[in-house]
Amino acid sequence: MMRNDAESVNVSVIVPLYHGERYVRAILEQIQRNAVHAPDRRLELLLYNDCPEECIRVDGAAYEFAIKVVNAEKNAGIHGARVNALKQALGEYILFLDQDDVIRDNYIESQCRKIGNADAVVCRLINGKRLHYTDTFRFEEVISKEFMLNHWCPIVSPGQVLLRKAAIPNIWKENILKNNGADDYFLWLSMLAEEKQFALNQEVLFEHVMTGVNTSENTNQMMDSEEEMLCILEWERVFSDHDAKAFAELKRSLRRIHVKQLDTQRQALACLNQLFCSFYGKGRVYRWVESHKGRKVAIYGAGELGLGLNDFLAGQNLIPICYLDQNAKFILSGIPAFTAEEAEIELDSILVTISDRDLYEKLKHKFGCEVVCVMSLCLESGDIWQ
């Protein structure tokens, strides 16, 4: 078994835990597999237990990397936990993971190889059953100072990023956010303000697990955290006069993106609720589902509503045969996905998750089958585009 000397640690993996004992074994196994795939790298794992009422102990004898467990006496929050653990990290490179993150077995080997002379390297990821970056949300364009300063944070999780310990700005280490949520965005903006360089790793090495928890309370907390971050950056005059205008607009941009996300989720949940009510009330949805069992049904749109619709239909023993979506090649669900233009399949019906008459006409012309608006199907009367 290999043990790391203080002088020899190459990568420190920092994982804050909060009621996280059930995640420890999976974390250890992931780092063990990475140690096997990167035999030339010397790893250490720092588990920072930020839940004072729990005590976590780990027997590290079976693992090929050093393990440190810190049981905090006082809750520090996610940002404070990361900074406190960072003070004890011995590695040249740092990887901040959340307790439920999933990384590929070759994550550390690949990220270390791709970082080169840069200060950080960002990998691609799977986010909610699809590849996160698409042809219209290009990896090469959004991982940039221009995008992060003008729009929002395109890095889903700090677990996508391996960074040099020496490149972590003091402003991030010295100004601990009281509100959880935006400390990773704070880190990236702080680094970019200091002209730190981000390399891109085209490999998909990380998976963000969607828990389904995204309440207005969490959104409010994130917005409070972002506002706190922006106040610190403004007070410390981190960005130059050249970037001042973009920085001033960032708060409004972040607010707009949160409102858009909440609207999308609200509409999807409302539609799915109507589907269930109509089905179990033996209404139009029930009659439609019963009449289409055994037929070839596709779903147009693999967003939140499309994914929920697929689960609903499968639960009623009506299995859709595919998704039709303009970003089909990025979708990683349990059924095939095609663009409408490229699909060469015979269909009996297409359920469309957006209200777009022009799209309806194009699909009907292309496939010569029934095209149904899901949101209209939920209503007990009226046009459903058949």
C-alpha positions as CSV (number, residue, x, y, z in Angstrom):
1,M,0.0,0.0,0.0
2,M,1.3,3.5,-0.9
3,R,1.4,6.3,1.7
4,N,2.0,9.9,0.8
5,D,4.8,11.9,2.5
6,A,4.1,15.6,3.2
7,E,6.5,16.6,0.4
8,S,5.1,14.2,-2.2
9,V,1.4,14.9,-2.4
10,N,0.4,15.8,-5.9
11,V,-3.4,16.1,-5.8
12,S,-5.6,16.9,-2.7
13,V,-9.3,16.0,-3.0
14,I,-11.4,18.0,-0.6
15,V,-14.9,16.8,0.2
16,P,-17.0,18.8,2.7
17,L,-19.6,16.5,4.4
18,Y,-22.9,17.5,6.0
19,H,-25.0,14.6,7.3
20,G,-22.7,12.8,4.8
21,E,-21.6,9.6,6.4
22,R,-23.7,7.5,4.0
23,Y,-21.6,9.0,1.1
24,V,-18.2,8.2,2.5
25,R,-17.8,4.7,1.2
26,A,-18.7,5.8,-2.4
27,I,-16.2,8.7,-2.1
28,L,-13.4,6.4,-1.0
29,E,-14.1,3.9,-3.7
30,Q,-14.1,6.6,-6.4
31,I,-10.7,8.0,-5.2
32,Q,-9.3,4.5,-5.0
33,R,-10.2,3.8,-8.6
34,N,-8.6,7.1,-9.6
35,A,-5.5,6.1,-7.6
36,V,-5.2,2.9,-9.6
37,H,-5.7,4.7,-12.9
38,A,-3.1,7.3,-12.0
39,P,-0.2,5.4,-10.4
40,D,2.2,8.2,-10.9
41,R,0.0,10.7,-9.0
42,R,0.2,10.9,-5.2
43,L,-3.3,11.5,-3.8
44,E,-4.7,12.6,-0.5
45,L,-8.4,12.8,0.5
46,L,-9.6,15.4,3.0
47,L,-13.0,14.7,4.4
48,Y,-14.2,17.8,6.3
49,N,-17.2,16.9,8.4
50,D,-19.1,20.1,8.8
51,C,-21.9,18.6,10.9
52,P,-20.8,18.9,14.6
53,E,-23.5,16.5,15.9
54,E,-21.9,13.7,13.9
55,C,-18.5,12.1,14.2
56,I,-17.0,10.4,11.2
57,R,-14.2,7.9,11.4
58,V,-12.5,6.2,8.4
59,D,-10.2,3.2,8.4
60,G,-7.8,4.1,5.6
61,A,-5.7,0.9,5.7
62,A,-7.3,-0.6,2.5
63,Y,-6.7,2.5,0.3
64,E,-3.7,3.6,-1.8
65,F,-3.9,7.2,-0.8
66,A,-3.6,9.3,2.4
67,I,-6.9,10.1,4.2
68,K,-7.5,12.9,6.7
69,V,-10.8,13.4,8.5
70,V,-11.7,16.6,10.2
71,N,-14.7,16.6,12.5
72,A,-15.6,20.3,12.9
73,E,-16.7,21.6,16.3
74,K,-18.7,24.4,14.6
75,N,-20.6,24.5,11.3
76,A,-18.7,26.6,8.8
77,G,-21.0,26.4,5.7
78,I,-19.8,25.0,2.4
79,H,-17.4,27.9,1.6
80,G,-15.9,27.9,5.1
81,A,-15.5,24.1,5.0
82,R,-13.6,24.2,1.8
83,V,-11.3,26.9,2.9
84,N,-10.7,25.2,6.3
85,A,-9.8,22.0,4.5
86,L,-7.7,23.8,2.0
87,K,-5.4,25.1,4.8
88,Q,-4.5,21.5,5.6
89,A,-4.1,20.3,2.0
90,L,-0.6,19.3,0.9
91,G,-1.2,18.9,-2.8
92,E,0.0,21.0,-5.7
93,Y,-3.5,20.5,-7.3
94,I,-6.8,20.8,-5.6
95,L,-10.1,19.1,-6.5
96,F,-13.2,20.3,-4.6
97,L,-15.9,17.6,-4.7
98,D,-19.4,17.6,-3.2
99,Q,-20.4,14.6,-1.2
100,D,-22.7,13.1,-3.8
101,D,-20.6,13.9,-6.9
102,V,-19.7,11.2,-9.4
103,I,-16.3,11.2,-11.2
104,R,-14.9,8.8,-13.8
105,D,-12.2,6.4,-12.9
106,N,-9.7,8.3,-15.0
107,Y,-10.7,11.8,-13.8
108,I,-7.5,12.7,-12.0
109,E,-5.2,11.2,-14.6
110,S,-6.9,13.0,-17.4
111,Q,-7.3,16.3,-15.7
112,C,-3.6,16.3,-14.6
113,R,-2.5,15.5,-18.1
114,K,-4.7,18.3,-19.7
115,I,-4.0,21.1,-17.3
116,G,-0.6,21.9,-18.9
117,N,0.7,25.3,-17.8
118,A,-2.8,26.6,-17.1
119,D,-4.1,27.5,-13.6
120,A,-7.2,25.3,-13.8
121,V,-8.7,22.7,-16.2
122,V,-12.4,22.2,-16.7
123,C,-13.9,19.0,-18.0
124,R,-17.2,18.2,-19.8
125,L,-20.0,16.6,-17.8
126,I,-23.3,14.8,-17.8
127,N,-26.1,16.9,-16.2
128,G,-29.6,15.6,-15.8
129,K,-29.4,12.7,-18.4
130,R,-27.8,14.9,-21.0
131,L,-24.4,16.3,-22.0
132,H,-24.4,19.8,-20.5
133,Y,-22.7,21.7,-23.3
134,T,-24.3,21.7,-26.7
135,D,-23.9,23.3,-30.2
136,T,-25.8,26.3,-29.0
137,F,-24.1,26.4,-25.5
138,R,-20.6,25.8,-26.7
139,F,-18.0,24.6,-24.2
140,E,-15.3,26.6,-25.9
141,E,-17.2,29.8,-25.7
142,V,-18.9,29.8,-22.2
143,I,-15.8,28.8,-20.2
144,S,-14.5,32.3,-20.5
145,K,-14.2,35.6,-18.6
146,E,-16.5,37.3,-21.1
147,F,-19.3,34.8,-20.5
148,M,-19.0,34.5,-16.8
149,L,-18.9,38.3,-16.3
150,N,-21.8,39.0,-18.7
151,H,-24.2,36.1,-18.1
152,W,-23.9,33.5,-15.4
153,C,-21.8,30.6,-14.2
154,P,-21.5,27.9,-16.9
155,I,-19.5,25.6,-14.6
156,V,-22.2,23.4,-13.0
157,S,-20.0,22.2,-10.1
158,P,-16.5,22.7,-8.8
159,G,-16.1,19.0,-9.3
160,Q,-15.5,19.8,-13.0
161,V,-12.4,21.7,-12.2
162,L,-8.9,20.7,-11.1
163,L,-6.9,23.8,-10.1
164,R,-3.5,24.7,-8.8
165,K,-3.5,25.5,-5.1
166,A,-1.2,28.4,-5.8
167,A,-3.7,30.0,-8.2
168,I,-6.5,30.3,-5.6
169,P,-6.9,34.0,-4.9
170,N,-6.6,35.3,-1.3
171,I,-9.9,37.3,-1.7
172,W,-11.7,33.9,-2.0
173,K,-10.0,32.5,1.1
174,E,-10.4,35.6,3.2
175,N,-14.1,36.5,2.5
176,I,-16.2,33.5,3.5
177,L,-19.8,33.7,2.2
178,K,-22.4,33.4,4.9
179,N,-25.0,32.2,2.4
180,N,-24.3,28.8,0.7
181,G,-24.5,28.5,-3.1
182,A,-22.2,30.8,-4.9
183,D,-18.7,30.2,-3.5
184,D,-17.6,28.3,-6.6
185,Y,-18.8,31.1,-8.9
186,F,-16.9,33.5,-6.5
187,L,-13.8,31.4,-7.0
188,W,-13.9,31.4,-10.8
189,L,-14.6,35.2,-11.0
190,S,-11.8,35.9,-8.6
191,M,-9.4,33.8,-10.6
192,L,-10.5,35.4,-13.9
193,A,-10.1,38.9,-12.5
194,E,-6.5,38.0,-11.8
195,E,-6.1,36.7,-15.4
196,K,-5.7,33.1,-14.3
197,Q,-5.9,30.7,-17.3
198,F,-8.5,27.9,-17.7
199,A,-7.7,24.9,-19.9
200,L,-10.5,22.8,-21.4
201,N,-10.6,19.0,-21.2
202,Q,-13.0,17.6,-23.9
203,E,-13.5,14.4,-22.0
204,V,-16.7,13.7,-20.1
205,L,-15.3,13.0,-16.6
206,F,-18.0,14.2,-14.2
207,E,-21.7,13.6,-13.5
208,H,-23.9,16.0,-11.7
209,V,-26.6,14.0,-10.0
210,M,-30.0,15.7,-10.3
211,T,-31.8,15.2,-6.9
212,G,-35.0,16.9,-8.0
213,V,-34.8,19.4,-5.1
214,N,-35.1,22.9,-6.6
215,T,-37.5,24.9,-4.5
216,S,-38.0,28.6,-4.4
217,E,-36.3,28.6,-1.0
218,N,-33.1,27.2,-2.5
219,T,-33.4,29.7,-5.4
220,N,-33.7,32.5,-2.8
221,Q,-30.7,31.2,-1.0
222,M,-28.7,31.1,-4.2
223,M,-29.7,34.6,-5.1
224,D,-28.7,35.8,-1.6
225,S,-25.4,34.1,-2.0
226,E,-24.8,35.6,-5.4
227,E,-25.6,39.1,-4.1
228,E,-23.2,38.6,-1.2
229,M,-20.5,37.5,-3.7
230,L,-21.1,40.5,-5.9
231,C,-21.0,42.9,-3.0
232,I,-17.6,41.5,-2.0
233,L,-16.2,41.7,-5.5
234,E,-17.5,45.3,-5.8
235,W,-16.2,46.4,-2.4
236,E,-12.8,44.9,-3.1
237,R,-12.7,46.5,-6.6
238,V,-11.6,43.1,-8.0
239,F,-12.5,44.0,-11.6
240,S,-10.9,46.8,-13.6
241,D,-12.7,49.8,-14.9
242,H,-12.7,48.1,-18.3
243,D,-14.9,45.3,-16.9
244,A,-17.0,47.6,-14.7
245,K,-20.0,47.9,-17.0
246,A,-20.3,44.1,-17.5
247,F,-20.0,43.6,-13.8
248,A,-22.7,46.1,-13.0
249,E,-25.1,44.2,-15.3
250,L,-24.3,40.8,-13.8
251,K,-26.8,41.0,-10.9
252,R,-29.7,41.7,-13.4
253,S,-28.4,38.9,-15.6
254,L,-28.4,36.4,-12.7
255,R,-31.8,37.4,-11.6
256,R,-33.2,36.9,-15.1
257,I,-31.7,33.4,-15.5
258,H,-33.2,32.4,-12.1
259,V,-36.6,33.6,-13.1
260,K,-36.4,31.9,-16.4
261,Q,-35.4,28.6,-14.8
262,L,-38.2,28.8,-12.2
263,D,-40.8,29.6,-14.9
264,T,-39.7,26.6,-16.9
265,Q,-39.9,24.3,-13.9
266,R,-43.3,25.8,-12.9
267,Q,-44.8,25.2,-16.3
268,A,-43.5,21.7,-16.5
269,L,-44.8,20.8,-13.0
270,A,-48.2,22.3,-13.8
271,C,-48.5,20.4,-17.0
272,L,-47.5,17.1,-15.4
273,N,-49.9,17.7,-12.6
274,Q,-52.7,18.2,-15.1
275,L,-51.7,15.0,-16.9
276,F,-52.0,13.0,-13.7
277,C,-55.3,14.6,-12.7
278,S,-56.8,14.0,-16.1
279,F,-55.5,10.4,-16.3
280,Y,-56.6,9.3,-12.8
281,G,-59.9,11.2,-13.3
282,K,-60.5,9.0,-16.4
283,G,-60.4,12.2,-18.6
284,R,-59.0,13.0,-22.0
285,V,-55.4,11.9,-21.0
286,Y,-56.6,8.5,-19.8
287,R,-58.6,7.9,-23.0
288,W,-55.7,9.0,-25.2
289,V,-53.2,6.8,-23.4
290,E,-55.5,3.8,-23.5
291,S,-56.1,4.2,-27.2
292,H,-52.3,4.5,-28.0
293,K,-51.0,1.5,-26.2
294,G,-49.1,-0.7,-28.6
295,R,-48.6,2.3,-31.1
296,K,-45.3,4.1,-32.0
297,V,-45.3,7.3,-30.0
298,A,-42.4,9.8,-29.9
299,I,-41.9,12.8,-27.6
300,Y,-40.7,16.1,-29.1
301,G,-38.5,18.0,-26.6
302,A,-36.3,16.3,-24.0
303,G,-36.4,19.1,-21.5
304,E,-37.9,18.9,-18.0
305,L,-41.4,18.4,-19.3
306,G,-40.3,15.8,-21.9
307,L,-38.4,13.8,-19.3
308,G,-41.3,13.8,-16.9
309,L,-43.7,12.9,-19.7
310,N,-41.6,9.9,-20.6
311,D,-41.7,8.7,-17.0
312,F,-45.4,9.2,-16.8
313,L,-46.2,7.3,-20.0
314,A,-43.8,4.5,-19.1
315,G,-45.7,4.2,-15.8
316,Q,-48.9,3.6,-17.7
317,N,-47.2,0.9,-19.9
318,L,-47.0,3.2,-23.0
319,I,-43.3,3.3,-23.7
320,P,-42.2,6.1,-26.1
321,I,-39.9,4.8,-28.8
322,C,-37.7,8.0,-29.0
323,Y,-37.2,11.6,-28.4
324,L,-37.1,14.2,-31.1
325,D,-35.0,17.1,-30.1
326,Q,-32.7,19.7,-31.8
327,N,-29.9,18.7,-29.3
328,A,-30.5,14.9,-29.8
329,K,-26.8,14.0,-29.8
330,F,-26.4,15.4,-26.3
331,I,-29.3,13.4,-24.7
332,L,-28.4,10.4,-22.6
333,S,-31.7,8.9,-21.6
334,G,-33.1,5.4,-21.7
335,I,-34.6,5.8,-25.2
336,P,-33.0,6.8,-28.5
337,A,-33.0,10.5,-29.5
338,F,-33.0,12.0,-33.0
339,T,-33.3,15.4,-34.6
340,A,-36.6,15.8,-36.4
341,E,-34.7,16.4,-39.7
342,E,-32.5,13.3,-39.4
343,A,-35.0,10.9,-38.0
344,E,-36.1,8.2,-40.5
345,I,-38.6,6.3,-38.5
346,E,-42.3,5.4,-38.8
347,L,-44.5,7.0,-36.1
348,D,-48.2,6.9,-35.2
349,S,-48.1,9.9,-32.9
350,I,-45.8,12.7,-31.7
351,L,-46.4,14.4,-28.3
352,V,-45.0,18.0,-28.6
353,T,-44.0,19.6,-25.3
354,I,-44.1,23.2,-26.6
355,S,-46.9,25.3,-28.1
356,D,-45.7,26.0,-31.6
357,R,-48.1,25.7,-34.6
358,D,-45.3,26.1,-37.2
359,L,-43.4,23.2,-35.6
360,Y,-46.6,21.2,-35.6
361,E,-47.1,21.7,-39.3
362,K,-43.5,20.7,-40.0
363,L,-43.7,17.5,-38.0
364,K,-47.0,16.5,-39.5
365,H,-45.6,17.1,-43.0
366,K,-42.4,15.2,-42.2
367,F,-43.9,12.1,-40.5
368,G,-47.4,12.1,-41.8
369,C,-48.8,11.1,-38.4
370,E,-50.9,12.5,-35.5
371,V,-49.2,15.4,-33.7
372,V,-50.5,16.3,-30.3
373,C,-49.8,19.3,-28.1
374,V,-49.3,17.9,-24.5
375,M,-50.4,21.1,-22.8
376,S,-53.7,21.1,-24.8
377,L,-54.2,17.4,-24.2
378,C,-54.4,18.1,-20.5
379,L,-57.5,20.2,-21.1
380,E,-60.9,18.4,-21.2
381,S,-62.0,20.3,-24.3
382,G,-60.5,22.3,-27.1
383,D,-58.0,21.8,-29.9
384,I,-55.1,19.3,-29.3
385,W,-53.6,19.7,-32.8
386,Q,-54.7,16.3,-34.1
